[in-house]
Amino acid sequence: MLVPEDHLLRKIDKAVDFEKIYEIVEDLYCEDNGRASRDPVVLFKMVLIQHLYGIRSLRQTWQDVNMNIAYRWFLGYGMSQQIPHFATVSHAFRHRFTEETVEAIFRWILEEVEKAGYLKPEVVFIDGTHIKANANLKKQIKRAIPEAAKTYEKQLMEEINADREAHGKKPFKDDDDDEPKPPKEKIITESTTDPDSGVFHKGEHKKCFAYEAHTACDRHNFVLEVEVTAGNVHDSVAFDSVYADLKEHYPEVQVLTMDAGYKTPWICKQIFDDGRIPSLPYKRPMTKEGNLPWYEYVYDEYYDCVLCPHDKVLSYSTTNREGYREYKSKSYVCENCPDLKRCTLSQSKTKVIAQHLWKEYIERAEDIRHSELGKSTYALRSRTIERVFADAKEKHAMRYTPYRGLEAVTNWVKLKFATMNLKKLALWKSFCSFFFALFHGISPRTFVARGLF
């Protein structure tokens, strides 16, 4: 009687059947041994309340549930019943409910959204957002780690060797033929408090240890996939795992809309090769200010050379291990050029132009950018994926994570996005029911009084 009929928790309670949680966690409990356990649905609902209202900790959630009548009603507890202690909830999510359990909860909510007919994965929006880690920037060490191998390295090397042979160059030797070379190392700054996090510093943001949630959503802002990495992992590096999960769960994806950080030859190539379309923005060339612009150098496909602004030829030189064809000028031609200083600062007075083997895929993406499809889908980013991140940080407390370790933070982020999906599902179902009643002649006041909205 004390909980309003139009309360958000009432709408959520009607939107899905929480009995499904018993099936998900059935294998994690023993039926005929041990002490009586706390109801797993209650434990998940307490965490749901925490994420739904952006409460900073489980301890504070427990205190709020004890005092809030609506929270008690949602959990199924009366005013005199004792709420499960926050330590019980914390222990369950740390030691009992695994990463697979959280993933199952995340997928279950999306299945409910799909059953309701609200999921529209034909156009997907992908981006990443940083989350401050629970780690002090002053507590750090420098450490050398091996560089991660690229997923497309073998495929790229095969095309590099084929291109070199076509130009009369010797192919690069495979490491399997000789003694394997030790992997290249790079120096990183590692937190002694949370080694899984990474240093994040961009623009006006304060330097800190952070995680990054690489996220994909549909045009209705339902989060479809999320991959959590350290804060120093670039968006384009984490794209492969996000894209692989998207293809597995939503093969109907047709257009992938992303920002300029994802505009790489490999990403464009794999999307086009899969028969899908990348919607990407203009990416500013990384040229030095004051130098001649990149478009002044024109590639001649027939003669396989590059022409400079003064119509001098830059001939093919080699194809390097990174997959770039190098075109070089003649020093005796360039030394008397009036634009030499604007063209190159090389002591040998030689200009080098590098073009990737997969450059054609970037050019195809540019054609999409100028099309109506590219313009219309990219314009939706501010209302889709950016809105998801804004709501997650402003309304659901995702700016800062109290957890440490990649697995714990991943579970925390997935539960938060599952909560956001469930909230939207409940509101949409209630909204549709309201207008269905109006269409059938039921007054809004009667509709609310019956608890249908």
matplotlib code that plots the C-alpha trace (Angstrom):
import matplotlib.pyplot as plt

x = [0.0, 2.9, 4.7, 3.3, 1.7, 3.8, 7.1, 10.0, 10.6, 7.0, 7.6, 10.8, 9.1, 6.4, 8.9, 10.7, 10.3, 13.2, 12.6, 15.0, 17.9, 17.3, 18.0, 21.2, 22.7, 21.4, 24.8, 26.4, 24.3, 24.1, 20.6, 21.2, 24.2, 25.4, 23.6, 20.4, 21.5, 20.3, 17.9, 20.0, 17.2, 17.4, 21.1, 20.9, 18.0, 20.1, 22.9, 20.3, 19.1, 22.7, 23.3, 19.8, 20.1, 23.9, 24.6, 28.3, 28.8, 27.0, 27.3, 25.3, 22.9, 22.2, 21.6, 19.2, 17.3, 16.7, 15.1, 13.3, 9.9, 10.0, 13.3, 12.0, 8.9, 11.0, 13.1, 10.0, 10.8, 8.4, 9.2, 10.2, 12.3, 16.1, 17.7, 20.7, 24.0, 26.1, 29.0, 26.8, 26.1, 29.8, 31.0, 28.5, 29.6, 33.3, 33.4, 30.1, 28.8, 31.4, 32.1, 29.9, 27.0, 27.2, 27.4, 24.3, 22.4, 23.5, 22.4, 19.1, 18.1, 18.9, 16.8, 13.9, 14.4, 14.5, 11.3, 9.6, 10.6, 12.7, 16.2, 17.4, 21.0, 21.1, 23.0, 25.5, 27.4, 30.8, 33.0, 34.9, 34.7, 37.2, 36.5, 38.8, 40.4, 40.6, 44.4, 46.7, 48.7, 51.7, 52.0, 53.5, 56.5, 58.0, 57.9, 58.9, 56.3, 56.3, 54.2, 51.0, 50.9, 48.4, 45.6, 46.1, 49.9, 50.1, 47.6, 49.3, 52.7, 51.5, 50.2, 53.5, 55.6, 53.3, 53.6, 57.4, 57.7, 55.5, 57.9, 61.0, 61.9, 62.9, 60.1, 60.7, 61.8, 59.3, 60.4, 59.5, 62.3, 65.1, 65.4, 62.4, 63.2, 62.3, 59.2, 59.7, 59.2, 57.7, 58.0, 54.7, 53.7, 52.0, 50.0, 51.2, 47.7, 45.8, 48.2, 45.3, 44.6, 46.5, 47.5, 45.0, 45.8, 44.0, 43.4, 42.3, 41.6, 43.7, 46.3, 45.1, 44.9, 41.8, 39.9, 38.1, 34.8, 34.6, 30.9, 28.5, 24.8, 21.9, 19.9, 17.6, 20.5, 20.4, 24.0, 24.8, 28.4, 31.1, 34.8, 36.7, 40.4, 43.1, 42.9, 46.0, 44.6, 43.6, 40.0, 41.2, 43.1, 40.0, 37.8, 38.5, 37.1, 34.0, 33.4, 33.8, 31.2, 28.8, 29.1, 28.4, 25.3, 23.9, 24.8, 22.2, 24.5, 24.8, 26.4, 29.0, 29.3, 32.4, 34.7, 38.0, 40.0, 38.7, 39.6, 42.5, 43.1, 42.6, 39.3, 37.9, 39.1, 37.5, 34.2, 34.1, 35.2, 32.3, 29.9, 29.1, 29.5, 31.7, 30.4, 33.4, 34.1, 36.9, 40.3, 42.7, 46.1, 49.0, 51.2, 53.4, 52.0, 53.3, 54.3, 52.7, 49.3, 49.0, 46.6, 49.2, 51.0, 49.1, 49.4, 49.5, 48.1, 49.1, 52.8, 52.8, 54.4, 53.6, 53.8, 54.8, 53.3, 56.0, 55.3, 58.4, 58.3, 58.6, 59.4, 58.6, 61.3, 60.1, 57.3, 58.2, 57.2, 54.3, 52.6, 53.4, 54.7, 57.4, 57.9, 61.1, 62.3, 65.8, 68.0, 69.6, 66.1, 64.8, 67.9, 67.0, 63.3, 61.9, 59.5, 62.2, 61.8, 58.0, 58.3, 60.9, 63.5, 65.5, 69.3, 69.5, 67.0, 64.7, 61.0, 59.3, 55.6, 54.2, 50.9, 49.4, 48.6, 45.0, 44.6, 41.7, 39.5, 40.1, 39.1, 35.9, 35.2, 35.6, 33.1, 30.6, 31.3, 30.0, 27.0, 23.5, 23.9, 27.2, 25.9, 22.6, 24.1, 27.1, 24.8, 23.1, 26.2, 25.4, 21.9, 23.1, 26.5, 27.4, 24.1, 24.7, 28.0, 26.5, 23.6, 26.0, 28.2, 25.7, 22.8, 24.4, 27.8, 30.2, 32.8, 34.8, 35.0, 35.4, 36.6, 40.1, 41.2, 40.0, 37.5, 35.8, 35.6, 34.2, 31.5, 30.7, 30.4, 28.3, 25.8, 25.5, 24.8, 22.4, 20.5, 20.3, 18.9, 16.4, 15.3, 14.7, 12.8, 10.6, 9.9, 9.1, 6.8, 4.9, 4.7, 3.3, 0.8, -0.4, -1.1, -2.7, -5.1, -5.9, -6.6, -9.1, -10.9, -9.4, -8.8, -5.3, -6.5, -8.1, -5.0, -2.7, -5.1, -5.0, -1.2, -0.8, 1.5]
y = [0.0, 2.4, 1.8, 4.0, 2.1, 3.9, 3.3, 2.3, -0.9, -2.0, -1.6, -3.6, -6.3, -6.7, -6.5, -9.8, -13.0, -13.1, -16.9, -17.2, -16.5, -19.8, -21.6, -19.6, -20.3, -23.8, -25.4, -23.2, -24.5, -27.9, -29.2, -31.7, -30.4, -27.3, -24.5, -22.9, -20.2, -16.7, -16.4, -15.7, -13.6, -11.3, -11.0, -10.0, -7.6, -5.9, -5.3, -4.3, -1.6, -0.4, 0.0, 1.3, 4.3, 4.8, 3.9, 4.0, 0.8, -2.4, -1.2, 2.0, -0.1, -2.3, 0.7, 2.2, -1.0, -1.2, 2.3, 2.3, 0.7, 0.4, -1.4, -3.9, -4.5, -5.2, -7.8, -9.4, -8.4, -7.0, -4.2, -6.4, -8.9, -8.8, -7.8, -10.0, -8.4, -6.6, -8.9, -11.8, -10.1, -9.2, -12.7, -14.3, -12.1, -12.6, -16.3, -17.9, -16.1, -16.4, -14.4, -16.8, -16.2, -12.4, -13.0, -15.2, -12.5, -9.9, -12.2, -13.0, -9.4, -8.9, -12.0, -10.4, -7.2, -9.1, -11.0, -7.7, -6.6, -3.6, -4.8, -3.3, -4.6, -3.9, -0.6, -0.9, 1.9, 1.1, 3.3, 3.2, 5.1, 5.3, 4.5, 5.7, 2.8, 2.3, 3.0, 5.9, 7.3, 7.8, 4.1, 2.9, 1.1, 0.9, -2.6, -4.1, -6.3, -8.1, -6.4, -8.2, -9.9, -8.5, -10.9, -10.2, -10.5, -13.8, -12.7, -9.3, -11.0, -13.3, -10.3, -8.4, -11.2, -11.6, -7.8, -7.9, -10.9, -9.0, -6.1, -8.4, -8.2, -11.1, -12.1, -11.8, -15.0, -16.6, -16.8, -20.5, -21.2, -19.8, -19.4, -17.5, -14.0, -12.8, -10.6, -6.9, -5.3, -2.0, -0.1, 0.6, 2.3, -0.3, 0.3, -1.5, -1.3, -2.6, -4.0, -4.7, -1.0, 1.3, 4.9, 7.2, 10.7, 12.5, 16.2, 18.0, 14.9, 14.4, 11.6, 8.6, 4.8, 3.6, 0.9, 1.2, -0.2, -0.9, -1.0, -1.7, -0.6, -0.6, 2.4, 2.1, 2.4, -1.2, -2.3, -5.4, -6.1, -4.8, -5.6, -4.2, -3.6, -1.6, 2.2, 2.3, -0.1, 1.7, 1.4, -0.2, -2.9, -4.0, -3.9, -7.4, -9.1, -6.8, -7.4, -11.2, -11.3, -9.1, -11.5, -14.5, -13.1, -10.8, -12.0, -9.6, -6.6, -4.6, -1.2, -0.5, 3.2, 4.2, 7.3, 8.1, 6.0, 2.9, 4.0, 1.6, -0.5, -3.8, -2.8, -1.5, -4.6, -7.2, -5.3, -5.1, -8.7, -9.8, -8.0, -5.3, -1.5, 0.7, 4.2, 6.3, 10.0, 12.1, 11.5, 14.4, 13.4, 13.3, 15.7, 18.4, 21.9, 24.1, 21.1, 20.4, 18.7, 15.0, 15.4, 17.2, 13.9, 11.8, 8.1, 6.9, 3.4, 2.6, 3.3, 2.4, 5.7, 8.9, 12.4, 15.3, 18.8, 19.7, 16.6, 14.8, 11.0, 9.1, 5.5, 2.3, 1.4, -1.5, -3.0, -2.9, -5.3, -3.1, -3.5, -0.1, 0.4, 3.0, 5.4, 7.5, 10.5, 11.1, 13.4, 15.1, 16.0, 17.3, 19.3, 22.3, 22.2, 25.5, 23.6, 21.2, 22.4, 22.2, 18.7, 16.9, 17.5, 14.5, 15.1, 13.0, 15.3, 12.4, 12.4, 9.1, 8.4, 5.3, 3.7, 0.7, -2.5, -2.2, 1.5, 0.7, -0.3, 3.1, 4.8, 2.7, 3.8, 7.4, 6.8, 5.6, 8.7, 10.9, 8.8, 9.3, 6.1, 7.3, 10.7, 9.5, 6.7, 8.8, 11.6, 9.2, 8.6, 11.5, 10.0, 6.4, 5.3, 8.7, 8.9, 5.4, 6.6, 9.8, 8.0, 5.4, 8.0, 10.6, 8.4, 5.1, 6.0, 4.6, 7.3, 5.5, 1.8, 0.7, -2.7, -3.9, -6.5, -6.9, -9.7, -7.8, -4.6, -6.5, -8.1, -4.7, -3.0, -5.8, -5.8, -2.0, -2.2, -5.1, -2.9, -0.1, -2.4, -3.7, -0.2, 0.8, -2.4, -1.9, 1.8, 0.9, -2.0, 0.3, 3.1, 0.8, -0.7, 2.8, 3.7, 0.3, 1.0, 4.5, 3.0, 0.6, 3.4, 3.0, 6.4, 7.2, 7.6, 4.2, 2.8, 4.1, 3.1, -0.5, -0.5, -1.0, 2.0]
z = [0.0, 0.7, -2.6, -5.4, -8.3, -10.9, -9.0, -11.2, -9.2, -9.8, -13.6, -13.4, -11.4, -14.1, -17.0, -16.5, -14.5, -12.0, -11.5, -14.4, -12.1, -10.3, -13.5, -14.1, -10.7, -10.2, -10.7, -8.1, -5.2, -3.5, -2.9, -0.1, 1.8, 3.7, 5.5, 4.1, 1.6, 1.0, -1.9, -5.0, -6.5, -3.5, -3.8, -7.5, -6.7, -4.1, -6.7, -9.2, -6.8, -6.3, -10.0, -10.8, -8.3, -8.6, -4.9, -4.3, -2.3, -1.2, 2.4, 1.6, -0.5, 2.5, 4.7, 2.1, 1.7, 5.4, 5.4, 2.0, 1.8, -2.0, -1.8, 0.8, -1.3, -4.4, -2.4, -0.9, 2.7, 5.2, 7.6, 10.4, 8.4, 8.4, 5.1, 4.0, 5.2, 2.6, 3.4, 2.3, -1.0, -1.5, -0.7, -3.2, -6.0, -5.3, -4.7, -5.9, -8.9, -11.6, -14.7, -16.7, -14.3, -14.8, -18.6, -18.4, -16.6, -19.2, -22.1, -20.3, -20.2, -23.9, -24.7, -22.9, -24.9, -28.1, -27.2, -26.6, -30.1, -29.0, -30.2, -33.5, -34.1, -37.8, -37.1, -34.2, -32.5, -31.0, -28.7, -25.5, -22.2, -19.4, -15.8, -13.0, -11.2, -7.4, -7.5, -6.5, -9.3, -7.0, -6.3, -9.5, -11.0, -14.5, -16.0, -19.4, -20.9, -24.4, -27.0, -27.9, -31.3, -33.8, -34.7, -38.4, -38.4, -40.3, -43.0, -43.4, -43.8, -46.5, -48.5, -47.8, -49.2, -52.2, -52.9, -52.5, -55.0, -57.5, -57.3, -57.6, -54.0, -51.7, -49.3, -45.6, -43.9, -41.5, -37.9, -38.0, -40.5, -38.2, -34.5, -33.2, -32.3, -28.8, -28.7, -28.7, -25.3, -24.2, -20.9, -19.2, -15.9, -13.7, -10.6, -7.5, -6.1, -9.2, -11.8, -14.2, -14.7, -17.1, -17.2, -19.0, -20.0, -22.8, -23.5, -20.4, -18.4, -15.3, -15.6, -13.6, -13.6, -15.4, -17.1, -20.5, -21.3, -25.1, -25.7, -28.6, -28.6, -31.1, -32.3, -29.3, -26.8, -25.6, -24.8, -26.9, -26.1, -23.7, -23.3, -20.4, -20.8, -19.1, -19.7, -21.9, -24.5, -27.7, -29.1, -32.3, -30.4, -28.4, -31.5, -32.6, -29.5, -29.5, -33.2, -32.8, -30.0, -32.1, -35.1, -32.9, -31.1, -33.8, -37.3, -38.7, -38.0, -41.3, -40.3, -37.7, -36.7, -34.9, -34.3, -36.0, -33.6, -35.3, -38.8, -39.5, -42.6, -40.7, -39.2, -42.5, -44.3, -42.0, -42.0, -45.7, -46.2, -44.0, -46.2, -43.7, -43.9, -41.6, -41.0, -40.0, -39.8, -41.4, -39.8, -39.8, -41.4, -39.0, -40.9, -39.5, -39.5, -42.3, -44.5, -47.9, -47.5, -48.1, -51.0, -53.0, -53.5, -56.1, -56.6, -60.2, -60.2, -63.8, -63.3, -59.6, -58.5, -56.7, -58.2, -56.0, -56.3, -58.8, -60.9, -59.9, -59.6, -56.4, -57.4, -55.6, -53.1, -50.9, -48.9, -45.2, -42.4, -41.3, -44.6, -46.2, -49.7, -49.7, -52.6, -52.6, -54.6, -56.0, -53.8, -56.8, -58.1, -54.7, -53.6, -55.9, -55.1, -53.7, -51.4, -50.0, -46.4, -46.6, -48.2, -46.1, -43.4, -44.3, -44.4, -47.5, -49.1, -50.0, -49.7, -48.6, -49.1, -47.4, -48.5, -46.8, -48.7, -47.5, -48.4, -50.7, -47.8, -46.2, -49.5, -49.6, -46.1, -47.3, -50.0, -47.3, -45.2, -48.1, -48.7, -47.2, -45.2, -43.7, -42.8, -41.3, -39.2, -37.9, -36.9, -34.4, -32.3, -30.0, -29.3, -28.9, -27.7, -26.2, -24.5, -23.0, -21.5, -20.2, -18.5, -17.1, -15.5, -14.4, -13.3, -12.5, -11.0, -13.5, -13.4, -10.7, -9.8, -6.2, -7.4, -8.3, -10.9, -14.4, -13.7, -10.8, -12.8, -15.9, -13.8, -12.2, -15.7, -17.2, -14.3, -14.6, -18.3, -17.7, -15.2, -17.7, -20.3, -17.9, -16.8, -20.4, -21.1, -18.1, -19.0, -22.7, -21.7, -19.3, -21.9, -24.5, -22.1, -21.2, -24.8, -25.5, -22.7, -24.1, -27.4, -25.8, -24.0, -20.5, -18.8, -17.6, -14.0, -14.0, -15.6, -12.9, -10.1, -11.3, -11.1, -14.9, -15.4]

ax = plt.figure().add_subplot(projection="3d")
ax.plot(x, y, z, "-o")
ax.set_aspect("equal")
plt.show()
